[in-house]
Amino acid sequence: GGGPGGGGGGGGRAAPPPPPHDLGTGFRRFASLPRIGHHQDVSAPLAELSSLATALEELRQRVAVIADQAASDHDDDTASELFAVERALTGAGRRLGRITSAPRRRR
């Protein structure tokens, strides 16, 4: 016997692997974005990035509320982790803010 689905016809080739930039989910790996930090060269739609910055700020606020509650409940480990998450979200929001609010510069 043949393998799974092994009828005849000779069409038993496996699907080609996804291109190196595609993880099979439609998302690209971070390494494929060589211009990180050079926002003047980014051609991403600013409206979408602005929307993402707003969503990050909303998430940051929600995490902060939960972190404050954990701190008031004396759950120091959880509070500490959540405050670290809040700081990370704040940093991410600032970076997006720089991209969306900076004037476009040409080199």
Secondary structure as UniProt FT lines:
FT   TURN            4..5
FT   TURN            20..21
FT   HELIX           30..32
FT   TURN            34..37
FT   HELIX           39..41
FT   HELIX           46..72
FT   TURN            73..74
FT   HELIX           76..101
//
